[in-house]
Every structure is written in structure tokens, then in C-alpha cells.
Amino acid sequence: MDKKFLVPILTPFNKDESVNYDALKQLVRKVLDEGADGIYAAGSSAECFLLSDEERKKTLETVIKAADGAYVCAHVGDISNHNTIEFARHAEKVGANSVSSVPPFYFAYSFQSIKGYYEDLASATKLPTLVYNFPGNTGVKFSIENLIDLLNIKNVESLKFTDTDYFVLERVKTLTGKFIYSGKDECFLSALSAGADGAIGTTFNFMVDKYIRIKKAFDNNDMATARKIQQSANAITKAVLDTGALFSASKYLISLQGIELGAGRKPFTDITEEQKSTLKKVYEENINI
């Protein structure tokens, strides 16, 4: 698998919170032109659980059309097998290359229930399946053995590991050999050391080239350069996180690159003018490093 850098595309909103599909097309083309290998559509970064079913489907269709043949992985996760399979079959129908899902959450399902969920998803279409491990947001904590079980399901091809327990990542990579995406942008270099093959991260929307260069430096055993680039990316990431409004702050930085995406959909908040000023300063100091 050579699709190492997928951008989990943000969802642009107009002032009335309707989806701005024209801006979405522009953003897809921007990140692909900047070197991304493909798009991760309708995921956490897209505020997927704040979108209606119709919006989730239409944003995916818009992404696939704008990608114009580039690789698209469709996040189809939900808390029920029925809805997830509906999204997956739609993704296959409209031309996605693979599907992905967080584990079903909220109801504290047993691991056997979650495994059954992924088995149903993996058999619902002919598309490869990517398991999305995100304990910080879903509250679902998998053991090493759990992740190995999930990756051994027929048609499950890869794992998105959005966690910082790199002992777990290393063990799963070593024992399965499956393709693993790092999901913690700020720890990408650490994830590479533990065996990650690529990455999917929110900040790729406005600085994917930095992560591509980190991977190149790592592959060339130039750790000093890799650390320098990671440090510059982390300075920007910290400034974004310090706002307490990840999506609005990320969209503001993309506005500095010429595409207006609005703010996060409520209940997410927008950022203040003071926060914009701080973000812009940190961004301009670090973006070209």
C-alpha cells in the first residue's frame, strides 16, 4: 500500500452553517496539489457526527468528484451496524477506494459486539476496510490482542492509530504486518519510530508538506532534520490546540492560504480576533521551516 499521507478533509460551512461544497472542492484540490496521496473523507475532522446523513453522503460525493481519480477513503462510522453498512454501500456505489470506521461508541458495547460490527462492515462491500482506533474520543480502549483480532478480519487492510501508546503500535505492527497510519500529528516522528507507515491528521489540511518531509528525512536517517520539521509543525499545532477550537482555528489558517471555510458547526465555537492574531504570528514564524 503506497497511500502514505491521507488528508482528513475538513467540512467548510457558510455563515448559516450549511455546507459550502464549492470550498470543499477547492480544499481537496489544494491538498492533493501539495503532495497528499489521497483524501480521508467524512471523518472526525469533517465533523461527521454533526452532519446529517444526506450531508455525509453529499460531502463524500463532492470529495470523490473533486479528487478526480485520486485515492479516497470514506469514513462510514456510526453507532449502529445498519447505518454504517448503509454509508459503506453508498461509498462503494459512488467510487470510494476504501472504507473506515471508528468503533461503535456511547453504549459501551462489548468487544465481541465491536468485532461483529467490523466483521459486518468488512463483508458489506468489496472495498478494503481501515479500522480507526481513537480511544480519546470514542472511549473505546483496545488491547494489543483486540487490535490483532480486528486486523485479522477478512478484508481489513489497515489501522488508523490515533493514540500515543507506541508500545501497542509496535506490537501490532510487528505481529500483523498490516499498514498503520499515525493519527496523532504532533507525535508523527515517534510513531514512525514505532513502525507507522503513514499518517492521517487534521493539520494536514494546512501543512501536509511538513509531514511528507518528516517521513523523507526519517527514511534517509536524517533525524536532526526530521525533528526540526516536527518541532515547527508542533509549534503551529499547539497554537491551534490552545484556542480550544480545533476546527475553527484550522479553518482560519486555511483562510490564510486563500480558501474560506467558515468556522466549526455548533456547538463548536469560533475563535476570537486575539486568537487569530496569535495563530497568524505562530503560523508565519513556522510554516516555511
Backbone bond lengths (Angstrom), bond angles and torsions (degrees), N, CA, C in turn:
res aa  C-N    CA-C-N  psi(-1)  N-CA   C-N-CA  omega(-1)  CA-C   N-CA-C  phi
1 M - - - 1.478 - - 1.518 108.64 -
2 D 1.344 117.23 124.59 1.462 119.64 -174.70 1.525 112.75 -113.40
3 K 1.323 118.05 12.14 1.461 121.12 178.94 1.526 108.40 -90.35
4 K 1.329 115.86 79.42 1.465 120.63 -170.91 1.520 114.32 -79.44
5 F 1.333 117.82 -31.48 1.462 120.39 -175.60 1.528 110.29 -124.04
6 L 1.333 114.50 105.75 1.456 120.96 176.57 1.525 108.39 -108.00
7 V 1.316 116.80 134.13 1.461 120.59 179.32 1.528 109.39 -94.54
8 P 1.344 117.46 118.84 1.468 120.59 176.01 1.526 108.13 -76.40
9 I 1.290 114.61 93.56 1.462 121.19 -165.36 1.527 111.81 -65.02
10 L 1.327 116.08 136.06 1.456 122.42 176.98 1.528 110.40 -73.99
11 T 1.316 116.66 158.58 1.462 121.03 175.24 1.527 109.29 -102.06
12 P 1.327 117.92 116.47 1.468 120.34 176.57 1.532 110.56 -76.06
13 F 1.318 115.69 142.12 1.462 120.23 176.93 1.524 110.30 -124.84
14 N 1.331 114.80 145.24 1.461 120.96 170.32 1.529 108.74 -77.73
15 K 1.335 116.53 175.84 1.464 120.24 -177.97 1.521 112.13 -61.99
16 D 1.340 117.25 -28.02 1.458 120.27 179.09 1.532 112.18 -88.14
17 E 1.333 116.79 9.37 1.462 125.50 178.46 1.531 113.85 72.99
18 S 1.321 117.72 9.22 1.460 119.58 170.53 1.525 108.42 -73.82
19 V 1.331 117.16 153.75 1.461 120.56 -178.65 1.523 109.96 -71.90
20 N 1.325 115.35 133.35 1.470 121.73 177.78 1.525 107.83 -94.50
21 Y 1.310 116.59 90.49 1.460 121.11 -173.83 1.528 112.21 -69.66
22 D 1.324 117.74 -29.93 1.470 119.93 178.02 1.529 110.30 -65.52
23 A 1.335 116.80 -43.32 1.468 120.32 177.90 1.523 110.58 -65.87
24 L 1.322 117.48 -34.61 1.466 121.15 177.63 1.520 110.40 -61.23
25 K 1.313 116.89 -43.65 1.474 120.64 177.43 1.530 110.61 -59.86
26 Q 1.323 116.16 -43.79 1.472 120.35 -179.43 1.524 111.34 -62.57
27 L 1.336 116.00 -41.20 1.459 120.20 -178.69 1.523 111.11 -66.11
28 V 1.322 116.64 -41.57 1.465 120.17 177.54 1.521 110.54 -58.82
29 R 1.303 116.71 -47.30 1.474 119.64 -179.02 1.527 110.90 -65.18
30 K 1.332 117.55 -38.37 1.470 120.82 -179.47 1.517 111.37 -59.80
31 V 1.337 117.60 -51.05 1.461 119.47 -174.71 1.531 111.69 -70.17
32 L 1.319 117.22 -32.38 1.465 119.39 176.30 1.526 110.11 -68.45
33 D 1.319 116.76 -40.07 1.468 120.50 177.95 1.533 111.23 -65.50
34 E 1.333 116.90 -25.46 1.462 121.39 179.97 1.529 112.94 -84.22
35 G 1.324 117.03 -0.97 1.459 119.68 173.53 1.514 116.72 113.90
36 A 1.332 118.36 0.44 1.463 120.28 177.52 1.524 109.96 -61.39
37 D 1.327 116.22 146.12 1.462 121.20 178.86 1.520 112.43 -82.41
38 G 1.314 117.00 -16.07 1.447 120.16 -179.07 1.515 110.98 175.17
39 I 1.327 114.46 -172.58 1.458 122.01 -176.25 1.521 110.14 -121.67
40 Y 1.328 115.44 138.82 1.471 122.71 170.68 1.518 104.98 -104.54
41 A 1.320 116.68 108.14 1.467 121.54 -169.05 1.519 112.51 -101.02
42 A 1.330 115.77 146.29 1.467 123.63 172.26 1.524 113.57 61.64
43 G 1.335 115.89 33.97 1.460 120.67 178.73 1.517 112.52 -97.46
44 S 1.332 115.63 -160.24 1.460 120.83 -179.34 1.529 111.46 -58.04
45 S 1.324 116.02 -42.58 1.464 120.33 -178.36 1.520 112.05 -66.00
46 A 1.328 116.39 -21.21 1.459 121.42 177.42 1.524 112.21 -86.28
47 E 1.365 116.29 4.28 1.466 121.05 -176.94 1.531 110.13 57.45
48 C 1.333 115.54 42.09 1.460 121.09 -169.26 1.521 114.02 -56.74
49 F 1.329 117.42 -36.46 1.462 118.99 -176.21 1.529 112.38 -81.38
50 L 1.323 116.25 -0.79 1.463 121.37 172.30 1.521 111.26 -100.94
51 L 1.325 116.78 -1.18 1.460 121.93 178.89 1.525 109.94 -97.90
52 S 1.316 116.07 149.40 1.458 120.01 173.06 1.526 109.02 -72.13
53 D 1.322 117.26 164.35 1.463 120.42 177.53 1.523 110.14 -57.79
54 E 1.314 116.68 -41.88 1.468 120.51 179.83 1.524 111.03 -63.38
55 E 1.347 117.20 -41.16 1.464 120.51 178.99 1.523 111.15 -66.22
56 R 1.327 117.35 -39.72 1.467 119.61 178.31 1.524 110.56 -60.08
57 K 1.309 116.20 -42.77 1.463 119.60 -179.49 1.525 111.33 -69.59
58 K 1.318 116.70 -42.42 1.465 119.17 -177.78 1.528 111.85 -69.36
59 T 1.345 117.30 -37.03 1.470 118.19 177.62 1.530 110.33 -64.19
60 L 1.333 116.93 -39.47 1.466 119.60 177.44 1.521 110.40 -62.60
61 E 1.309 117.25 -46.05 1.464 120.72 179.07 1.528 110.82 -59.62
62 T 1.328 116.33 -40.60 1.467 121.16 179.36 1.522 110.90 -64.74
63 V 1.338 116.27 -42.92 1.467 120.96 179.03 1.533 110.71 -62.33
64 I 1.308 116.87 -46.61 1.468 120.39 -178.05 1.523 110.88 -61.83
65 K 1.318 116.25 -42.54 1.464 119.19 179.11 1.526 111.26 -65.23
66 A 1.342 116.47 -43.75 1.469 120.20 -179.26 1.523 111.36 -67.91
67 A 1.333 117.11 -32.83 1.465 121.20 -179.18 1.520 111.54 -66.42
68 D 1.316 116.51 -25.82 1.474 122.30 172.03 1.530 112.31 53.00
69 G 1.322 116.03 50.18 1.459 120.65 177.41 1.512 114.71 100.41
70 A 1.332 117.78 -13.24 1.462 120.40 176.71 1.537 108.99 -71.12
71 Y 1.320 115.07 159.16 1.466 122.24 -175.46 1.532 111.06 -65.76
72 V 1.327 116.36 133.46 1.465 121.61 176.92 1.528 109.39 -131.96
73 C 1.326 115.68 122.45 1.464 122.57 172.08 1.522 107.05 -101.96
74 A 1.330 117.09 125.78 1.455 121.48 -177.35 1.517 110.95 -99.37
75 H 1.338 116.43 119.70 1.457 118.80 172.65 1.527 107.97 -77.34
76 V 1.325 115.84 125.08 1.466 121.16 -174.79 1.533 111.59 -121.83
77 G 1.319 116.99 14.22 1.451 121.54 -172.65 1.517 114.86 -63.93
78 D 1.324 114.18 146.59 1.454 122.60 176.69 1.527 105.80 -157.25
79 I 1.319 117.34 -179.95 1.470 118.05 179.73 1.524 111.99 -95.37
80 S 1.326 117.35 4.98 1.460 120.15 176.49 1.518 110.56 -131.95
81 N 1.321 116.28 144.75 1.462 121.35 176.95 1.529 110.89 -58.63
82 H 1.331 116.33 -41.60 1.460 120.87 -176.06 1.521 111.70 -57.73
83 N 1.340 116.81 -51.12 1.465 119.94 -178.03 1.515 111.71 -67.00
84 T 1.333 116.50 -40.91 1.457 120.30 -179.62 1.524 110.96 -61.75
85 I 1.309 117.27 -44.02 1.467 120.52 179.66 1.527 110.69 -65.29
86 E 1.321 117.20 -37.05 1.465 119.92 176.70 1.528 110.53 -61.42
87 F 1.346 116.71 -45.73 1.458 120.39 178.10 1.533 111.10 -63.97
88 A 1.326 117.06 -39.26 1.465 120.90 -178.42 1.535 111.03 -65.05
89 R 1.315 116.19 -44.01 1.469 119.45 -179.56 1.524 111.21 -67.40
90 H 1.316 116.02 -34.37 1.465 119.33 173.88 1.524 110.29 -64.31
91 A 1.344 116.39 -43.52 1.468 120.53 179.62 1.519 111.45 -59.34
92 E 1.318 116.11 -43.55 1.464 119.72 178.48 1.528 110.58 -63.39
93 K 1.309 116.54 -42.33 1.456 121.74 -177.70 1.522 112.49 -62.58
94 V 1.335 116.70 -37.60 1.472 119.24 -174.88 1.529 112.96 -92.89
95 G 1.346 117.75 0.62 1.458 119.27 170.21 1.508 117.80 106.47
96 A 1.335 118.84 17.13 1.469 120.12 174.75 1.526 109.68 -65.73
97 N 1.322 116.06 154.54 1.470 121.58 -179.54 1.520 113.55 -91.87
98 S 1.321 117.32 -22.65 1.464 122.09 178.93 1.516 108.08 -160.82
99 V 1.332 115.76 168.60 1.462 120.95 176.88 1.527 109.32 -126.33
100 S 1.325 114.97 157.18 1.458 121.05 -178.45 1.521 108.77 -143.80
101 S 1.326 115.84 156.16 1.457 118.65 176.22 1.518 111.61 -155.77
102 V 1.341 114.69 140.31 1.460 119.97 163.48 1.518 107.03 -68.34
103 P 1.335 118.22 160.01 1.465 119.17 174.20 1.523 109.96 -68.70
104 P 1.328 118.50 151.80 1.462 119.81 174.90 1.530 109.59 -61.19
105 F 1.325 116.19 137.34 1.460 120.45 -172.23 1.534 110.72 -128.21
106 Y 1.280 117.08 -169.69 1.464 128.07 177.36 1.528 112.92 76.73
107 F 1.332 118.63 -48.10 1.456 120.44 -175.54 1.532 114.17 -90.48
108 A 1.307 117.93 9.08 1.473 121.54 178.72 1.521 111.64 52.07
109 Y 1.325 114.93 55.49 1.463 120.85 179.11 1.529 110.39 -64.54
110 S 1.324 116.50 150.25 1.464 120.98 174.24 1.523 109.43 -69.62
111 F 1.339 115.82 161.95 1.465 117.87 177.97 1.516 110.89 -61.65
112 Q 1.316 118.42 -37.22 1.465 120.68 179.32 1.525 110.77 -62.32
113 S 1.316 117.03 -37.85 1.466 120.17 176.56 1.527 110.73 -65.18
114 I 1.351 115.78 -41.66 1.462 119.94 -179.88 1.528 110.48 -67.60
115 K 1.320 116.71 -40.44 1.461 119.89 177.26 1.535 110.20 -61.69
116 G 1.322 116.51 -41.48 1.459 120.10 177.34 1.518 111.92 -62.79
117 Y 1.326 116.29 -36.63 1.468 121.94 176.14 1.526 110.59 -58.46
118 Y 1.343 116.19 -48.98 1.468 119.63 -179.25 1.532 111.54 -69.29
119 E 1.321 117.74 -33.07 1.462 119.95 176.41 1.529 110.34 -64.09
120 D 1.325 116.21 -42.13 1.462 119.93 178.23 1.525 111.05 -65.57
121 L 1.336 117.03 -41.79 1.461 120.29 178.78 1.525 110.78 -63.58
122 A 1.325 116.87 -46.26 1.468 120.88 -175.52 1.527 112.26 -65.94
123 S 1.326 116.93 -25.30 1.467 119.86 -179.04 1.527 112.76 -98.11
124 A 1.329 117.26 -4.01 1.465 120.82 -176.03 1.520 113.25 -76.14
125 T 1.340 116.39 -25.97 1.468 121.24 179.49 1.524 108.45 -137.92
126 K 1.326 115.20 177.56 1.457 120.85 175.10 1.526 111.78 -91.36
127 L 1.323 116.38 0.45 1.461 120.35 -176.86 1.524 111.33 -78.67
128 P 1.341 117.85 144.08 1.474 120.42 173.25 1.525 110.60 -60.98
129 T 1.326 115.76 149.91 1.460 121.35 -177.53 1.529 110.72 -113.43
130 L 1.325 115.53 138.14 1.460 123.37 176.38 1.526 107.92 -113.34
131 V 1.321 117.44 121.27 1.469 122.10 176.16 1.523 108.81 -81.44
132 Y 1.328 116.24 130.41 1.464 121.44 -176.96 1.532 108.52 -107.66
133 N 1.317 116.17 105.16 1.466 123.16 180.00 1.528 109.29 -93.40
134 F 1.329 117.26 111.70 1.472 121.37 -174.71 1.528 109.06 -142.33
135 P 1.342 117.23 67.93 1.467 120.52 -174.18 1.518 114.30 -60.86
136 G 1.325 117.46 -31.98 1.459 119.80 -178.15 1.512 113.04 -61.53
137 N 1.325 118.24 -35.03 1.458 121.51 -178.87 1.527 113.50 -99.09
138 T 1.325 117.21 -35.86 1.462 119.22 -176.25 1.520 112.69 -86.58
139 G 1.341 117.08 -22.62 1.449 120.10 -174.84 1.513 113.81 77.52
140 V 1.340 116.57 5.04 1.465 121.37 -179.77 1.523 108.26 -98.57
141 K 1.321 117.12 113.83 1.458 122.30 -177.40 1.524 109.42 -105.82
142 F 1.332 115.85 115.58 1.460 120.80 179.67 1.526 110.54 -95.13
143 S 1.319 116.27 142.77 1.462 121.32 170.77 1.519 108.93 -82.28
144 I 1.320 115.94 171.86 1.461 120.73 174.82 1.527 109.75 -57.28
145 E 1.321 116.07 -44.85 1.468 120.60 -178.71 1.522 111.48 -64.61
146 N 1.338 117.00 -37.67 1.461 120.44 177.16 1.524 111.44 -60.96
147 L 1.325 116.39 -46.87 1.466 120.70 -178.19 1.526 110.89 -65.16
148 I 1.319 116.83 -38.75 1.465 120.01 176.83 1.524 110.09 -62.81
149 D 1.329 117.14 -42.47 1.465 120.96 177.50 1.529 111.05 -58.60
150 L 1.322 116.03 -45.26 1.464 119.76 -178.55 1.524 111.46 -66.02
151 L 1.328 116.76 -40.06 1.459 120.27 -178.75 1.528 112.57 -73.06
152 N 1.317 116.49 -15.15 1.464 120.20 176.69 1.531 113.19 -87.84
153 I 1.340 116.35 -3.09 1.467 119.47 176.53 1.535 108.78 -67.60
154 K 1.311 116.09 137.23 1.463 120.74 179.16 1.528 110.03 -57.98
155 N 1.317 115.62 132.03 1.462 125.03 178.17 1.530 113.40 83.26
156 V 1.344 118.04 -1.47 1.465 119.94 172.56 1.519 107.77 -85.85
157 E 1.307 116.04 118.47 1.462 121.95 -170.04 1.520 113.58 -103.17
158 S 1.347 117.08 -29.68 1.462 118.62 -169.66 1.524 111.59 -156.30
159 L 1.332 114.37 174.34 1.463 122.65 -176.50 1.516 109.62 -135.63
160 K 1.322 115.99 134.13 1.463 120.53 167.20 1.520 106.96 -100.41
161 F 1.328 116.12 118.18 1.461 122.44 -172.56 1.525 108.72 -108.01
162 T 1.343 116.40 93.07 1.458 121.11 178.96 1.520 108.46 -100.17
163 D 1.303 115.08 75.79 1.455 123.81 -177.43 1.527 106.53 -158.30
164 T 1.331 116.72 172.54 1.467 119.55 -179.01 1.524 112.60 -121.80
165 D 1.315 117.58 15.79 1.466 120.07 175.23 1.528 107.54 -90.07
166 Y 1.323 115.79 88.66 1.461 120.24 -172.61 1.522 113.16 -78.62
167 F 1.318 116.37 -9.81 1.466 119.09 168.25 1.534 108.73 -65.90
168 V 1.320 116.21 -44.14 1.466 120.61 178.18 1.520 110.08 -61.91
169 L 1.339 116.79 -46.72 1.460 119.78 -179.75 1.526 110.83 -58.53
170 E 1.321 116.03 -46.41 1.478 119.74 -178.58 1.517 111.93 -61.48
171 R 1.341 116.82 -43.94 1.466 120.55 -179.33 1.527 110.95 -63.93
172 V 1.328 116.18 -44.16 1.468 119.93 -178.70 1.529 110.27 -65.41
173 K 1.320 117.13 -43.11 1.466 120.31 178.15 1.529 110.55 -61.93
174 T 1.317 116.38 -47.68 1.465 120.89 -177.33 1.522 112.09 -63.47
175 L 1.337 116.57 -39.88 1.460 120.67 -173.20 1.527 114.46 -87.79
176 T 1.338 117.22 -14.76 1.474 119.35 179.77 1.525 113.22 -117.94
177 G 1.322 116.96 -30.55 1.460 120.51 -176.05 1.515 113.58 72.58
178 K 1.341 117.78 6.01 1.471 120.65 -178.15 1.529 110.98 -74.73
179 F 1.319 115.01 156.75 1.467 122.05 -179.88 1.524 108.76 -69.93
180 I 1.336 116.62 129.68 1.459 120.96 -178.72 1.528 110.81 -122.55
181 Y 1.330 114.48 126.26 1.467 121.66 173.76 1.524 109.02 -95.73
182 S 1.320 116.80 132.48 1.458 121.04 169.55 1.521 108.27 -76.01
183 G 1.349 116.27 139.57 1.454 119.68 178.41 1.511 114.30 -114.61
184 K 1.339 116.77 -2.24 1.463 121.47 178.06 1.522 108.38 -102.44
185 D 1.320 116.76 98.71 1.464 121.17 -175.00 1.524 111.97 -54.27
186 E 1.328 115.95 -43.52 1.460 121.31 -174.05 1.525 113.05 -69.00
187 C 1.333 116.62 -11.83 1.459 121.61 -178.47 1.532 112.09 -119.66
188 F 1.314 117.25 21.42 1.460 119.97 -173.28 1.523 112.57 -57.75
189 L 1.317 117.38 -44.61 1.458 120.50 -178.63 1.526 110.81 -62.79
190 S 1.318 117.49 -38.90 1.466 121.27 176.25 1.526 110.64 -64.03
191 A 1.322 116.71 -40.70 1.462 120.63 179.77 1.523 111.28 -64.84
192 L 1.327 116.63 -38.82 1.465 119.90 176.64 1.529 110.20 -59.64
193 S 1.315 116.61 -42.57 1.460 120.59 -179.76 1.525 111.83 -62.47
194 A 1.334 116.53 -29.17 1.462 121.13 -179.51 1.522 112.78 -87.01
195 G 1.345 116.73 -7.72 1.456 119.11 176.11 1.507 116.96 120.38
196 A 1.331 118.22 3.50 1.460 120.20 178.13 1.529 110.31 -61.21
197 D 1.319 115.39 146.38 1.462 121.19 -178.59 1.519 112.95 -98.79
198 G 1.313 116.72 -27.26 1.453 121.74 -176.64 1.510 109.62 -161.30
199 A 1.337 116.58 -160.90 1.460 118.60 -176.60 1.519 111.40 -156.92
200 I 1.333 113.91 154.17 1.461 123.91 173.46 1.517 105.56 -135.17
201 G 1.333 118.81 113.48 1.459 119.07 -174.56 1.509 113.72 -147.44
202 T 1.324 116.14 143.86 1.464 122.46 -176.45 1.525 112.74 -53.97
203 T 1.349 116.55 -43.26 1.462 118.93 -175.22 1.530 112.94 -70.15
204 F 1.335 116.73 -8.57 1.469 119.85 176.08 1.527 110.63 -62.89
205 N 1.327 116.28 -22.69 1.462 119.60 178.73 1.522 112.27 -58.80
206 F 1.341 116.86 -27.96 1.462 118.84 -179.29 1.528 114.35 -125.69
207 M 1.345 118.60 -0.34 1.470 118.36 175.96 1.527 112.07 -156.16
208 V 1.323 116.68 45.40 1.469 119.72 -179.47 1.516 112.10 -61.23
209 D 1.319 117.51 -30.36 1.465 120.09 -177.97 1.526 111.91 -61.41
210 K 1.333 117.61 -31.09 1.462 119.80 178.93 1.525 111.25 -62.27
211 Y 1.317 117.08 -42.63 1.470 120.82 -177.96 1.525 111.57 -71.76
212 I 1.310 115.83 -34.01 1.463 119.89 174.45 1.523 109.72 -61.98
213 R 1.329 116.72 -40.75 1.465 120.99 -179.40 1.531 111.77 -72.76
214 I 1.345 116.63 -33.72 1.473 119.33 175.19 1.518 109.92 -61.05
215 K 1.320 116.29 -45.77 1.471 120.62 -179.40 1.525 110.44 -63.64
216 K 1.313 118.18 -41.23 1.462 121.58 179.47 1.522 110.47 -62.90
217 A 1.340 116.53 -44.77 1.467 120.07 179.64 1.528 110.35 -65.10
218 F 1.322 117.18 -41.19 1.470 121.49 178.57 1.524 109.96 -60.79
219 D 1.312 117.21 -46.30 1.470 121.58 -179.53 1.523 111.77 -63.01
220 N 1.336 115.85 -27.43 1.467 120.94 178.93 1.528 112.64 -92.22
221 N 1.338 116.11 9.05 1.471 122.06 -178.63 1.525 113.11 59.47
222 D 1.333 116.50 27.32 1.462 121.88 177.67 1.533 107.47 -99.65
223 M 1.313 115.16 76.90 1.450 119.88 -174.02 1.529 112.88 -69.64
224 A 1.311 117.48 -29.70 1.468 119.80 179.71 1.530 109.89 -63.18
225 T 1.328 115.57 -44.65 1.466 119.22 178.54 1.521 110.70 -66.79
226 A 1.331 116.96 -42.69 1.460 120.72 179.88 1.528 110.73 -58.90
227 R 1.335 116.84 -43.91 1.465 120.36 -179.81 1.529 111.15 -66.63
228 K 1.324 116.84 -39.59 1.462 120.47 -179.60 1.521 111.03 -61.84
229 I 1.324 116.87 -43.26 1.465 119.97 179.83 1.522 110.17 -69.17
230 Q 1.338 116.89 -42.39 1.469 119.89 178.36 1.525 110.82 -60.29
231 Q 1.325 116.83 -40.72 1.462 120.81 179.25 1.528 111.07 -62.85
232 S 1.323 117.29 -40.91 1.470 119.69 179.69 1.529 110.78 -68.12
233 A 1.328 116.48 -38.84 1.466 120.07 176.71 1.521 110.35 -64.94
234 N 1.329 116.14 -40.18 1.463 120.18 -178.49 1.522 112.74 -67.31
235 A 1.327 116.83 -31.37 1.465 119.37 176.80 1.528 109.92 -62.16
236 I 1.319 115.96 -41.79 1.464 120.35 178.30 1.523 110.11 -69.93
237 T 1.326 116.55 -44.10 1.463 120.24 -179.70 1.524 111.38 -59.56
238 K 1.340 116.59 -42.80 1.467 119.21 179.42 1.525 111.10 -63.31
239 A 1.321 116.58 -40.00 1.467 119.62 178.41 1.524 111.06 -62.40
240 V 1.326 115.91 -37.73 1.469 120.70 176.73 1.523 110.07 -65.45
241 L 1.328 117.05 -49.05 1.460 120.96 -177.48 1.524 111.85 -65.44
242 D 1.326 117.12 -33.49 1.465 120.98 -179.03 1.525 112.59 -63.26
243 T 1.334 117.55 -21.36 1.472 120.12 178.97 1.524 111.34 -71.62
244 G 1.347 116.42 -22.59 1.457 119.57 -174.57 1.513 113.10 74.52
245 A 1.324 116.85 10.55 1.469 121.60 -177.90 1.528 107.90 -139.16
246 L 1.328 115.70 74.34 1.464 122.22 -172.79 1.515 113.06 -51.22
247 F 1.327 116.85 -50.13 1.458 118.96 -172.98 1.526 112.22 -73.52
248 S 1.315 117.26 -41.80 1.464 119.85 178.53 1.518 111.04 -64.18
249 A 1.346 116.71 -40.45 1.461 120.46 179.20 1.522 111.16 -66.74
250 S 1.331 116.62 -41.82 1.469 120.08 178.45 1.520 110.78 -63.37
251 K 1.320 116.11 -41.41 1.464 119.94 -179.74 1.526 110.87 -67.13
252 Y 1.325 116.38 -34.24 1.472 118.71 176.62 1.524 110.61 -63.22
253 L 1.332 117.89 -43.74 1.461 120.08 179.70 1.527 111.08 -62.63
254 I 1.324 116.96 -35.34 1.465 119.07 177.58 1.527 110.46 -69.70
255 S 1.327 116.99 -29.48 1.472 118.76 175.41 1.527 110.65 -62.80
256 L 1.345 117.00 -30.25 1.466 120.53 176.44 1.526 111.06 -68.92
257 Q 1.328 116.33 -17.89 1.463 121.78 177.55 1.521 111.80 -96.94
258 G 1.337 116.58 4.32 1.455 119.98 171.06 1.515 117.65 104.21
259 I 1.347 117.91 5.32 1.461 119.88 179.31 1.527 109.03 -124.33
260 E 1.315 116.80 122.15 1.462 121.67 -179.12 1.528 109.59 -87.14
261 L 1.338 116.02 122.10 1.465 120.98 -177.13 1.521 113.49 -115.56
262 G 1.333 117.42 -0.49 1.454 119.95 -177.74 1.509 111.38 75.56
263 A 1.337 116.73 -148.12 1.460 122.54 -179.32 1.523 109.20 -123.01
264 G 1.332 116.03 -179.66 1.454 119.92 175.23 1.519 109.94 -68.15
265 R 1.335 116.94 151.59 1.465 120.75 178.32 1.528 109.01 -75.20
266 K 1.316 116.82 140.01 1.457 120.99 179.56 1.528 110.31 -58.81
267 P 1.356 116.31 141.12 1.472 127.79 19.52 1.530 116.00 -86.07
268 F 1.350 119.79 5.82 1.460 119.28 173.50 1.525 109.50 -62.45
269 T 1.320 115.75 147.87 1.456 121.03 -178.45 1.517 111.02 -100.78
270 D 1.312 115.49 161.68 1.462 121.53 173.67 1.532 107.95 -86.98
271 I 1.324 116.51 172.49 1.462 120.36 177.75 1.524 109.76 -102.14
272 T 1.325 115.51 156.81 1.459 121.18 -177.43 1.524 110.66 -83.03
273 E 1.323 115.62 167.77 1.465 120.47 177.16 1.522 110.45 -63.33
274 E 1.320 117.04 -36.32 1.468 120.54 177.41 1.520 110.73 -64.01
275 Q 1.315 116.94 -42.47 1.462 120.67 177.82 1.531 111.05 -64.94
276 K 1.302 116.63 -38.10 1.472 120.00 177.23 1.530 110.47 -61.29
277 S 1.310 116.42 -41.85 1.459 120.80 -179.79 1.524 111.24 -63.25
278 T 1.331 116.86 -44.24 1.465 121.06 178.03 1.517 111.28 -63.99
279 L 1.332 116.27 -45.65 1.466 121.25 179.40 1.519 111.53 -58.80
280 K 1.315 115.07 -46.15 1.463 119.53 -178.03 1.522 110.58 -60.87
281 K 1.326 117.13 -41.70 1.459 121.19 -179.28 1.528 111.05 -62.75
282 V 1.331 116.80 -48.46 1.471 120.90 -179.73 1.533 110.54 -64.64
283 Y 1.310 115.74 -42.35 1.464 121.29 179.29 1.538 110.70 -58.99
284 E 1.305 117.12 -49.18 1.468 121.30 -176.78 1.522 111.81 -67.35
285 E 1.336 117.46 -29.48 1.456 121.29 178.84 1.517 112.53 -75.01
286 N 1.329 117.41 -22.98 1.462 120.10 -170.53 1.523 115.99 -120.83
287 I 1.315 119.02 -16.53 1.450 120.33 -170.21 1.534 113.02 -65.75
288 N 1.314 117.89 -29.46 1.479 120.13 -176.53 1.524 113.66 -96.50
289 I 1.317 117.81 7.88 1.469 121.26 178.74 1.519 109.34 -82.02
